[in-house]
Amino acid sequence: MNSKELFANYLRVQKRYSPRTLEIYEKSVGELFDFLSAIPGENEKSLLVPANIRAFTAQLLKRGLSPVTVNLKLSAISTYCGFLVKKGTIESNPVKKMHRPKREKKLPLFYTQAAMEGYFQKDESLKEESEDTYPDDFLHLRDAVMIRLLYCTGIRRAELASSRVYDLDFARGVLRVTGKGDKSREVPVPSTITGLLQRYISLLGDFYPDNPGKYLFLTDNGQPMYLSFVNKVVKRELSGVEGFSGKKSPHVLRHTLATHLLNNGADLNSIKELLGHSSLAATQVYTHNSFEQLKKVFLTAHPRAKKGG
């Protein structure tokens, strides 16, 4: 195997990266070598130098890629170069010797609590239990349960797609999920959605008798859920509902839960464990507050803003 194949095997077997992460890393390294192929050089040692990495970065930015995307590619390339350093192929990591493009700092998108409550209350038909549940009714129920589980637990779309029926423990009120790096964790399932979940599961076997993987969610055709299908469900469910005028995605629902928890007094370490972050730094992006929360703190704490102050 050549270096790129050994690297891919290292990421898959030792690092246990997800297929999506593997795809991103392999594509990034492949783009670098396509760029380097036009530069004279005998081997990786002579080609993987800071000057060439800077030239590659400049080309990516010239193509109109955002600093966030460019930095993601550089992270993948840095991991590859670190792998080569361990092997003794190159002496040092050239990516560490250059400045990364500065990314614009943006607050995470999130929906207001009022918007989420409005979505939960809009569909009275979900409260009605009927002996005759037609396919369209069941698919609507599935989509509604997906939205509630994404928001109420904060799980990632990949974690939702891979969830099995037996991962739900109703007695303890938890859902077992497998996150990045095959790390397992348990997330609380609020009792407010337990009834809807149980109703959905009781109908699942009737509509999809052929479900050998015991997946919690399947596509309309009874196939295992895929990521873009989760995106499609979220976009469809939230479209046309008041308060959801911006981006509609599973990740924004995850941001939303973290923001609401923080605004209601949850500590950052608890949110870190709930979301399955490997470090607190990844969770600190949620330390922003909604404007209404900021206004509330301001009016409560500012000496001149207090009533009669």
For each residue, the residues with C-beta under 8 A, 3 or more apart:
1: 5 6 9
2: 5 6
3: 6 7 44 84 87 89
4: 7 8 26 29 30 33 80
5: 1 2 8 9
6: 1 2 3 9 10 83 87
7: 3 4 10 11 25 29 80 83
8: 4 5 11 12 22 25 26
9: 1 5 6 12 13
10: 6 7 13 14 15 83
11: 7 8 14 15 17 21 22 25 79
12: 8 9 15 16 17 22
13: 9 10 16
14: 10 11
15: 10 11 12 181
16: 12 13 181 182
17: 11 12 21 22 25 181
18: 21 22 158 180 181
19: 22 23
20: 23 24 158 227
21: 11 17 18 24 25 180
22: 8 11 12 17 18 19 25 26
23: 19 20 26 27
24: 20 21 27 28 72 76
25: 7 8 11 17 21 22 28 29 76 79 80
26: 4 8 22 23 29 30
27: 23 24 30 31
28: 24 25 31 32 72 73 76 77
29: 4 7 25 26 32 33 76 77 80
30: 4 26 27 33 34
31: 27 28 34 35 56 73
32: 28 29 35 36 53 56 73 77
33: 4 29 30 36 37
34: 30 31 37
35: 31 32 38 39 52 55 56 59
36: 32 33 39 41 47 48 52 56
37: 33 34
38: 35
39: 35 36 47 52
40:
41: 36 46 47
42: 46
43: 46 47
44: 3 47 48 84 89 90
45: 48 89 90 91
46: 41 42 43 49
47: 36 39 41 43 44 52
48: 36 44 45 52 53 81 84 90 94
49: 46 52 53 94
50: 53 54 94 97 98
51: 54 55
52: 35 36 39 47 48 49 55 56 94
53: 32 48 49 50 56 57 74 77 94 95 98
54: 50 51 57 58 98
55: 35 51 52 58 59
56: 31 32 35 36 52 53 59 60
57: 53 54 60 61 70 74 98 101
58: 54 55 61 62
59: 35 55 56 62 63
60: 56 57 63 65 69 70 73
61: 57 58 64 65 67 70 101
62: 58 59
63: 59 60
64: 61
65: 60 61 69 70 73
66: 69 70 103
67: 61 70 71 100 101 102 103 104
68: 71 72 103
69: 60 65 66 72 73
70: 57 60 61 65 66 67 73 74 100 101
71: 67 68 74 75 100 101 103
72: 24 28 68 69 75 76
73: 28 31 32 60 65 69 70 76 77
74: 53 57 70 71 77 78 95 100
75: 71 72 78 79
76: 24 25 28 29 72 73 79 80
77: 28 29 32 53 73 74 80 81 95
78: 74 75 81 82 93 95 96
79: 11 25 75 76 82 83
80: 4 7 25 29 76 77 83 84
81: 48 77 78 84 85 90 93 94 95
82: 78 79 85 86 93
83: 6 7 10 79 80 86 87
84: 3 44 48 80 81 87 89 90
85: 81 82 88 89 90 91 92 93
86: 82 83
87: 3 6 83 84
88: 85
89: 3 44 45 84 85
90: 44 45 48 81 84 85 93 94
91: 45 85
92: 85 96 97
93: 78 81 82 85 90 96 97
94: 48 49 50 52 53 81 90 97 98
95: 53 74 77 78 81 98
96: 78 92 93
97: 50 92 93 94
98: 50 53 54 57 94 95
99:
100: 67 70 71 74
101: 57 61 67 70 71
102: 67
103: 66 67 68 71
104: 67
105:
106:
107: 288
108: 255 258 259 285 286 288
109: 246 247 252 255
110: 252 255 256 258 259 260 290
111: 115 116 243 244 252 253 256
112: 115 116 243 290 292
113: 116 117 260 263
114: 117 118 243
115: 111 112 118 119 241 242 243 244
116: 111 112 113 119 120 151 243 256 260
117: 113 114 120 121
118: 114 115 121 122 241 242 243
119: 115 116 122 147 237 238 241 243 244
120: 116 117 148
121: 117 118
122: 118 119 241
123: 126 144
124: 127 128
125: 128 137 140
126: 123 141 144 196
127: 124
128: 124 125
129: 199
130: 133 137
131:
132:
133: 130 137 138 141 203
134: 137 138
135: 138 139 207
136: 139 140
137: 125 130 133 134 140 141
138: 133 134 135 141 142 203 207
139: 135 136 142 143 220
140: 125 136 137 143 144
141: 126 133 137 138 144 145 196 199 200 203
142: 138 139 145 146 200 217
143: 139 140 146 147 233 236 237
144: 123 126 140 141 147 148 196 237
145: 141 142 148 149 193 196 197 200 217
146: 142 143 149 150 160 217 230 233 234 237
147: 119 143 144 150 151 233 234 237 238 253
148: 120 144 145 151 152 193 196
149: 145 146 152 153 155 160 175 189 193 197
150: 146 147 153 154 155 157 160 234 250 253 254
151: 116 147 148 154 253 256 257
152: 148 149 189 190 192 193 257
153: 149 150 175 177 187 188 189 257 274
154: 150 151 187 253 254 257 258 274 275
155: 149 150 159 160 163 175 177 187 254
156: 159 160 179 180 250 251 254 276
157: 150 160 161 227 230 231 250 251
158: 18 20 161 162 227
159: 155 156 162 163 177 178 179 276
160: 146 149 150 155 156 157 163 216 217 225 230 250
161: 157 158 217 224 225 226 227 229 230
162: 158 159 177 178 215
163: 155 159 160 167 168 175 177 215 216 217
164: 167 213 214 215 216
165: 168 201 204 214 215 216
166: 214
167: 163 164 175 176 177 216
168: 163 165 174 175 189 197 201 216
169: 172 173 174 175 176
170: 173 189 194 197 198
171:
172: 169
173: 169 170 188 189 190 191 194
174: 168 169 186 187 188 189
175: 149 153 155 163 167 168 169 186 187 189
176: 167 169 184 185 186
177: 153 155 159 162 163 167 184 185 186 187 276
178: 159 162 182 183 184
179: 156 159 182 183 184 185 276
180: 18 21 156 183 276 278
181: 15 16 17 18 278
182: 16 178 179
183: 178 179 180 276 278
184: 176 177 178 179
185: 176 177 179 273 276
186: 174 175 176 177
187: 153 154 155 174 175 177 274
188: 153 173 174 274
189: 149 152 153 168 170 173 174 175 193 194 197
190: 152 173 193 194
191: 173 194
192: 152
193: 145 148 149 152 189 190 196 197
194: 170 173 189 190 191 197 198
195: 198 199
196: 126 141 144 145 148 193 199 200
197: 145 149 168 170 189 193 194 200 201
198: 170 194 195 201 202
199: 129 141 195 196 202 203
200: 141 142 145 196 197 203 204
201: 165 168 197 198 204 216
202: 198 199 205
203: 133 138 141 199 200 206 207
204: 165 200 201 207 208 211 216
205: 202 208 209 211
206: 203 209
207: 135 138 203 204
208: 204 205 211 218 222
209: 205 206
210: 222
211: 204 205 208 214 215 218 222
212:
213: 164 224
214: 164 165 166 211
215: 162 163 164 165 211 218 224 225
216: 160 163 164 165 167 168 201 204
217: 142 145 146 160 161 163 225
218: 208 211 215 221 222 223 224 225
219: 222 223 224 225 226 229
220: 139
221: 218
222: 208 210 211 218 219
223: 218 219 226
224: 161 213 215 218 219
225: 160 161 215 217 218 219 229 230
226: 161 219 223 229 230
227: 20 157 158 161 230 231
228: 231 232
229: 161 219 225 226 232 233
230: 146 157 160 161 225 226 227 233 234 250
231: 157 227 228 234 235 249 250
232: 228 229 235 236
233: 143 146 147 229 230 236 237
234: 146 147 150 230 231 237 238 248 249 250 253
235: 231 232 238 239 248 249
236: 143 232 233 239
237: 119 143 144 146 147 233 234 241
238: 119 147 234 235 241 244 248
239: 235 236 244 248
240:
241: 115 118 119 122 237 238 244
242: 115 118
243: 111 112 114 115 116 118 119
244: 111 115 119 238 239 241 248
245:
246: 109 252
247: 109 252
248: 234 235 238 239 244 252
249: 231 234 235 252 253
250: 150 156 157 160 230 231 234 253 254
251: 156 157 254 255
252: 109 110 111 246 247 248 249 255 256
253: 111 147 150 151 154 234 249 250 256 257
254: 150 154 155 156 250 251 257 258 275
255: 108 109 110 251 252 258 259 286
256: 110 111 116 151 252 253 259 260
257: 151 152 153 154 253 254 260 261
258: 108 110 154 254 255 261 262 271 275 283 286
259: 108 110 255 256 262 263 286 288 289 290
260: 110 113 116 256 257 263 264
261: 257 258 264 266 270 271 274
262: 258 259 265 266 268 271 286 287 289
263: 113 259 260 289 290 293
264: 260 261
265: 262
266: 261 262 270 271
267: 270 271
268: 262 271 272 280 283 284 286 287
269: 272 273 280
270: 261 266 267 273 274
271: 258 261 262 266 267 268 274 275 283 286
272: 268 269 275 277 279 280 282 283
273: 185 269 270 276
274: 153 154 187 188 261 270 271
275: 154 254 258 271 272 283
276: 156 159 177 179 180 183 185 273
277: 272 280 282 283
278: 180 181 183 282
279: 272 282 283
280: 268 269 272 277 283 284
281: 284
282: 272 277 278 279 285
283: 258 268 271 272 275 277 279 280 286
284: 268 280 281 287
285: 108 282 288
286: 108 255 258 259 262 268 271 283
287: 262 268 284
288: 107 108 259 285
289: 259 262 263 293 294 297
290: 110 112 259 263 293 294
291: 294 295
292: 112 295 296
293: 263 289 290 296 297
294: 289 290 291 297 298
295: 291 292 298 299
296: 292 293 299 300
297: 289 293 294 300 301
298: 294 295 301 302 305
299: 295 296 302 305 306
300: 296 297 306
301: 297 298 305
302: 298 299 305 306 309
303: 306 309
304: 309
305: 298 299 301 302 309
306: 299 300 302 303 309
307:
308:
309: 302 303 304 305 306
